[in-house]
Amino acid sequence: MNRRKVDGVFLGIVLALVLLGVFIFSSALLGLLARDEVRFSAIAFNQIFFGVIGGLIALTITSKINYKIWRKYSFFILLTSIFLTLLVFIPGLGFEHGGAKRWISIGSFSLQPAEFLKLGIVIYLASWFSFMRTKVKNIRFGLLPLIGILALAAGLLLKQPDTGTFLVIFLASLAVFITAGGKWKHILSLGGLSLLGLSILAYFRPYIQDRIMTFLDPSRDPLGSAYQIQQSLIAVGSGEFFGRGFGQSIQKFNFLPEPVGDSIFAVAAEEFGFVGALIIISLFVAFAIRGLKIAKHAPDAFSRLLVTGIVILIASQSFINIASMLGIFPLTGLPLLFISQGGTAMLISLAATGVILNVSKYCKF
């Protein structure tokens, strides 16, 4: 018998993350105001109206759409997400920021198509592996299609370049494959291929080498490649146990690069201390645990794989961001979902959680 109501616990966790995100973002945004007033206004408008309000509307809509429709149109969703991602390479439409061409400009709005690609790939793989569930262990219907999708994502994202987003897609896709029943021999083979690919990529992309070397030795170039992690650790350390207080961060003014972007966790840790950082981490852990519980009790193979992929997409990106700000993972430039600047990321993340909420209506806990 259908539950008919969405999972209240999961919804509560998501809303808590959004509200906390608005609170932290508002403070971090003051650091940007001191540097660039014009950009401050544009980012604030995009985050609140497009990201938060638009995202909550999207969550409401997707939570009411029967999850089975995503399987029906999975191939077209994938094609659309690929098309949108290709638009960043069109002169005059795609634009560059910080050495990467990851955005398209539509009037006064900007979009990051890779956010659509992440979700499109998860939906398609969930559909494919649920359809081929009796043949997933066959290399032809399991491992090879997975490698093909990952190769496509690599071609689209590494050209921009956007190594961090590709890493998140890889982890989510691998989680879907494992949940579908992929052979461990195939999983280990994919892991070996990935390490080889990373080595080759690092050889041809010096910035990846720099990030790996900086991770191994954060003090090697404090004014160059290690500057961000140095400033982040200063912010986190100065927050101590209870923090400096709301709005009192010093590092967000002219020290931390992108205080509203991938450095926002450091700002939060400085203002709210160990306690505040622990609350943020605990909410993401709760998100992952409750989301995977919904996946475990999902009514069919497609919904189980779909929820697993979405949960890993969001959780892995968030934990990678936090880990990189603490110096326990190389810097990736990935935003902290629900909290960092990024209207497209907020919109898609909330729309995706709406899909999970719809699946939760049919779970039997």
N, C-alpha and C positions, 0 to 999 in steps of 0.2 A: 504493500500500500504506500502511495507517495506521501512524503512528509508535507509537501505543499509550501512549506516555509523554508527560507534560506537558513543556513547555519548561523545562528546569532553570535556565537563565539568568534567565528572567523570574521564575520562582518565587523564586530567590535574591535578586533585587532587591527583590521585595515583602517577603520575610522580613527583609531588612536594614533596610528602611524601618520595619517594625513594631517590630523590636528597638531600633533607634535612637530610635523614637518613645517607647517605654516608658521608655527611659533619660532622655530629655530631659523627658518629661512628669513623671517622678518628682521631678526637681529643681525644675521650675516649680511643682509642686504645693505645695512648701514655702512659696512666697510667698502662696498662698491660705490655708495653715494659720495664718499670722500674722494673717489678717484675719477668717476665719470657719471655726471648727473643725467645726461641724455640716455646712456645705456641703462642706468638705474630704473628710469621710468619704463623703458621698453621691456626690460626683464620682469619687473614687478607686474606689469599688465599681462604679459604672456603667461607667467606662472599662475597667477590667481584666476584669470578669466578663462584662459585656454586649458591650463593644466588642472587646477583644482576644481573649478566649477564645471568645466567641460568634462573632466574626468569622472566626476561624481554623476553627471548626467549619463555618461557612457556606461558607468557601472550599473546604474539603475536599468538602463535599456538591455544590456547584455545579460543581466540577472533574470530578465523576463523572457529571453529568447531561448527556446529549447536547444540544449547543447548539440543535439543530433544534426542541426542545420549546418554546423561547422564542418562536419564530416562530409555532408552532401556537396558542399562548395569548396572543399579543402584545396583542390588543384587550382581553381580560379583565384582563391585567396593567395596561394603561393605565387602564381603568375603576376598578380597585381602588386604584391610586395616586391617582387624582383623588378618590375617595371618602375615602380617608385624609386627604388634604390639606384637604378640606372640614371635617373634624372639628375643626380648630383654631378654627373660628368658632362652635362650640357652647358656650354658657356652661356652666361647671362641668367641661367636658372639656378645652377648649383653655385654655392659660394664657399670660400675658404676662410677658416678661422684657426689660428694657432698652428698653422702648417698642415692642416687636414681639410679635405673637401668632403664634408659629411652632411651638409645641409642644403635644402632648396628654399628659395625665397618666393613667396606668393603674396604680392602686395606688401603689407606691413607685417605679415606673419612669416615665420620660418619654421620648417619642419625637418626632422631628422628621420629619413625613410628607413634607416637601419632598425628603428624600433618596430616598424611594421614587419620588416623581414624576420626579426626574431620570432614574433608570434606566428607569422605565416609558416615558417619552417616547422615549428612545434605542432601546429594544427595538421600540416600535411603528413609529418612522420607518424603522428598518433593515428591518423586515418589509414596510412599505408600498413603499419605494423599490426593494427587491429584487423585489417582485411586479410593480411598474410600471416595471421598468428600461428597457423599450423606449419608455416614454412620459414619462420624467422631464423631458425637454426641453420637453414640452407644458405650458403654463402651468396648464392645468386639473388635470393629474395630478401636477405637480411643485411649482411655486411656491405655488399656492393652498392645497393641503393643508398645506404647511410653515407658511405664514402662519397658517392656522387653528389648528394645534397651538401655535404660539408665542403667539397671541392668548389661547388657553385658559390657557396657563402664566402669561402676564402677568396675567390676571384673577385667578388663584388666588394668585399670589405677591406682586404689588404691593399687594394689599389688606392683607397681613399687617403691615408691608411687608417684603419680602425681595428687594431689587433685585439683590444679589450672586448669589443662586442662579439668578435669571432670566437674568443675564448668562452664567453657566456653561452653562445649558440652551441658550441662543441659540448660543453658540460650538460646542457639541457637535452641535446640530441642523444648523448650517451646514456643519460638517465632514462629516456624513453626506450632506447634499445635494450637496456638491461631489464627494465620492467616488463618489456614485451617478451622476454625469455631468450635474448641473444646468448650465444655460446661465449663462455669465458675465454676460450681460445681466440675467438674473433675479437673480443674486447681487448685482450692483451696485445693482439696484433695491431689493432687500431692505435693503442697507446704507444707502441714502438714506432709506428709510422708518424705519429704526432710529434714525438721527440726528435725524429729525424727531420721532419718539416720545420720544427722550431729552430733547430741547429742551422739549417740552410737559410732560413729567414733572418736569423741573427747575423749570419755571415754577410748577407747583402743589405741589411738594414742596421746601420751603426747605432741608431737611437735605441734599438732593442738591446744591443750589447751594453750600452750605457746604463739602461735601466736594470739589467741583470747585475752588472758590476756595482752599481750604486746600492742595490739590495744587499749584496754580499758585504759591501763596505760603505755604509752611509756617510762616512767622514772623508771620503776620497776627493770630493770636489764640492765643498760646501757653498761655493758661490756659482756653481754651474749645474751639472746634472743632479747633484744631491741637495740643491737649494730647497726644493719643495718639501722633501722628507725631513730635512733639518728644521725648517720652520714649523712643520706639522708636529714634530716631537716636542719642540719648545712649547707650542700651544697646549698640547695634551699634558705635558709635565707641569706647566704652570697652573693648570686647573686644579691640581691636587685632588682632595677628596670631594669637596662640595662645590668647587668652581668659584670663579670671580663674581658671578651673578649675571643675570640677563642683560645683554647689551654691553657688557664690560670687557669683552675680548679686546686685547691689544693687537694680536697677530693679524686680525682681519683687516687692519688699517696698514696698507703698504708693505706687508710682510708676506702673508700667505697668498700664493697665486690662486686665482679663482676661488675666493672665499664662499661664494654661493654655489660653486660647482663641485668638483671632486674633493675640495678641501673642507667642505662644510662640516664633516664629522669632527675635524680638529677644532673648529670654532665652537661646536657644541660641547666638546670635552673641556675646552678652556673655560667656558662660561658656566657649565653645570657639573664639572668635575667627574670623578670616577663614578659617582652615583648616577649622574645623567647619562654618561656613556653606557653604563650597565643597563639602564632602562631601555635605551635604543637597541642595544644588542639583544636584550631579552625579548623585546617585541618582535624582532625579526626571527629569533629562534621559535617563538610561539607561532608566528606566521607559518614557518616551515613545518613545524610539528602538526599543527591543526590542518594545514593544507594537505599534507601527506596522509593524515587520517581520513580526510574526505576521499582522497584517491584510493585508499585501501578499501573503503566501503562503497566505492562508485558502482553503479548498477551494471556496467558492461565494460568490455575491454577498451573501447575507444575513449570513454569518459575517464577511465583510470589512467590511461596513457596521457591524455590531454591535460588533466589536472597535475599529474606528476611533472610534465614538461614545463608548465606555467610556473609551478611552485619553484622548481629548480632555476628557471630563468631569473625570477625575481630575487630569490634568496641568495643564489650564488653571486650575482652581480653586487648585491648589497654587502655581503660578507667580504668579497674581494676588495671593495672600496674601503671598508673599515680596516681590513688587514693591511692594505697598502698605506693608509694614514698612520698606522701603528708601526710600520717598518717590518712587518712579518710577511709581506708579499710585495713583489715588484710593483711600482707605480703603473697604472694602466690608463688613467684618465676617465675611468667609468664613473658616472654620477651615483650618488646614494639615492636609490629609488624612494619615492614618496617625500623626500626631504630636499635634495639638491635641485638647483636650477635645471629646467628642462621640461617645457610644457608638453612636448611630444611624449617624452618618457613617462610623465605623470599620467597623461591621457590614456596611453596604451596599457600601462600597468593597471590602472583602475578598471579599464574595459576588460582586461584579462581576468582580474579578480572577480568581476561580474560573472564571467563564464564559470569560474569555480563555484560561485554562489548558486548558479543555476543547477549545476551538477549536484550540489549539496541537498537540493530539494528532493532528490530521488535516492539519497543514501539511507541505509538502515543501520544506525549505530547500535 
